[in-house]
Amino acid sequence: MIWETLNPNMILTDLDAADKNDVFRQLGSTAIREGYAKDSYVDALIEREANFPTALDIDGFGVAIPHTSVDHVLKPGTGIGVLKNPVTFVQMGTDDEYVDVKLIVMLCVVDPDKHLDELQRILAILQDKAVLEKLQNTHDKQEVIDIIKEKENTL
């Protein structure tokens, strides 16, 4: 279960970012500080996002799910950023379609084989627009975990 592995220190609510690289610096630095990622992680996020965009438009709600190769990660984890104001990302699978992202789910992946399973579980949670709206409207880290737990327990 995703919620069982969430660390409140890896959740940033009211994240105020100028652009996607600023999001990566803030959320990625948290992963480094908390021991989930190497010092190279932020630059790797920025580089990977430039080549493989991770934004999704889920029923009008922008979400991004950035990650890097395992070379930049120390242990598995998930960072969540609830943006104060939307930040523009490129939509997954395109070069020129843009999404105003309100929620970031950043993955620290150490086992590429388990990565797809985790991504599918995260997408199952995020497909519910009511969940996305609840996440956007909370300012409490534990409430973020509780919202995800509640949804995950219904899957």
C-alpha positions in Angstrom: 0.0 0.0 0.0 1.3 3.4 -1.0 0.0 5.2 2.1 1.9 2.8 4.4 5.3 4.0 3.0 4.6 7.7 2.9 6.9 9.8 5.0 5.3 13.1 6.2 8.7 14.8 5.7 8.4 14.0 2.0 5.1 15.8 1.7 5.1 19.5 0.9 1.8 21.3 1.0 1.3 24.8 -0.2 4.4 24.4 -2.4 5.2 27.7 -4.0 7.2 27.2 -7.1 8.1 29.5 -10.0 8.3 26.6 -12.6 8.8 22.9 -12.9 12.5 23.1 -12.2 11.8 24.9 -9.0 9.4 22.1 -8.1 12.2 19.6 -8.7 14.7 21.6 -6.7 12.3 21.9 -3.7 10.8 18.4 -3.7 14.1 16.7 -4.9 16.1 18.5 -2.2 13.7 17.1 0.4 14.3 13.6 -0.9 18.1 14.2 -0.7 17.8 15.6 2.8 15.6 12.7 4.0 18.1 10.2 2.7 16.1 8.9 -0.3 18.2 10.2 -3.1 21.8 11.2 -4.0 23.0 14.7 -4.6 22.6 14.1 -8.3 18.9 13.5 -8.0 17.6 17.1 -8.7 19.6 17.5 -11.9 18.6 14.0 -13.0 14.9 14.9 -12.5 15.3 18.1 -14.6 17.1 16.2 -17.3 14.7 13.3 -17.5 11.6 15.5 -17.5 13.1 17.5 -20.5 13.3 14.2 -22.4 10.4 12.2 -21.0 7.6 14.5 -19.8 5.5 13.2 -16.9 2.4 15.4 -16.7 -1.1 14.0 -17.1 -4.4 15.8 -17.5 -6.8 13.9 -15.3 -10.3 15.2 -16.1 -9.0 18.8 -16.1 -6.7 18.3 -13.1 -2.9 18.4 -13.8 -0.7 15.9 -12.2 3.0 15.1 -12.8 4.8 11.9 -11.7 8.5 12.6 -12.1 11.3 10.1 -11.4 14.8 9.3 -12.4 16.9 6.2 -13.1 17.8 4.1 -10.1 21.4 5.5 -10.2 20.3 8.6 -8.4 18.3 6.9 -5.6 19.3 5.5 -2.3 16.1 4.0 -1.0 12.5 3.7 -2.3 10.1 6.5 -1.4 7.4 8.9 -2.7 7.4 12.6 -2.4 4.2 14.6 -2.8 4.0 18.3 -3.6 0.6 20.1 -3.4 1.2 23.3 -5.4 0.0 26.6 -4.2 -0.4 27.7 -7.8 -0.3 25.5 -10.9 3.0 25.1 -12.8 3.2 24.3 -16.5 4.6 20.9 -17.5 4.7 19.1 -20.9 2.1 16.4 -21.2 3.4 12.8 -21.1 4.0 11.4 -24.6 4.1 14.8 -26.3 6.5 17.6 -27.0 4.1 20.5 -27.3 1.0 19.9 -25.2 1.0 21.6 -21.9 -0.7 20.9 -18.6 -1.1 23.2 -15.6 0.0 20.8 -12.8 -1.4 21.2 -9.3 -0.1 17.9 -7.7 3.3 16.3 -8.0 3.9 12.6 -7.0 7.7 12.2 -7.2 9.0 8.6 -7.1 12.3 7.4 -5.7 12.7 4.1 -7.5 15.4 1.5 -6.6 13.8 -1.5 -8.4 12.7 -0.8 -12.0 10.7 -4.1 -12.0 8.5 -2.8 -9.1 8.3 0.7 -10.6 5.4 -0.2 -12.9 3.3 -1.8 -10.2 3.8 1.3 -8.0 2.9 3.6 -10.8 -0.3 1.6 -11.6 -1.3 1.9 -7.9 -0.6 5.6 -7.9 -2.6 6.1 -11.1 -5.5 4.1 -9.7 -5.6 6.6 -6.8 -5.2 9.7 -8.9 -7.9 8.7 -11.4 -10.4 9.9 -8.9 -11.0 13.6 -9.4 -12.6 13.9 -5.9 -9.4 12.6 -4.4 -7.3 15.1 -6.4 -9.5 18.0 -5.2 -9.2 16.8 -1.6 -5.5 16.7 -1.9 -5.3 20.1 -3.5 -7.4 21.6 -0.7 -5.5 20.2 2.3 -2.7 22.0 4.1 -1.9 19.1 6.4 0.7 16.4 5.7 -1.1 13.7 7.7 -4.4 14.5 5.9 -2.6 13.9 2.6 -1.7 10.4 3.8 -5.2 9.8 5.2 -6.8 10.8 1.8 -4.6 8.4 0.0 -5.2 5.7 2.6 -9.0 6.1 2.3 -8.9 5.9 -1.5 -6.4 3.0 -1.6 -8.5 1.0 0.8 -11.4 1.1 -1.7 -9.4 -0.3 -4.6 
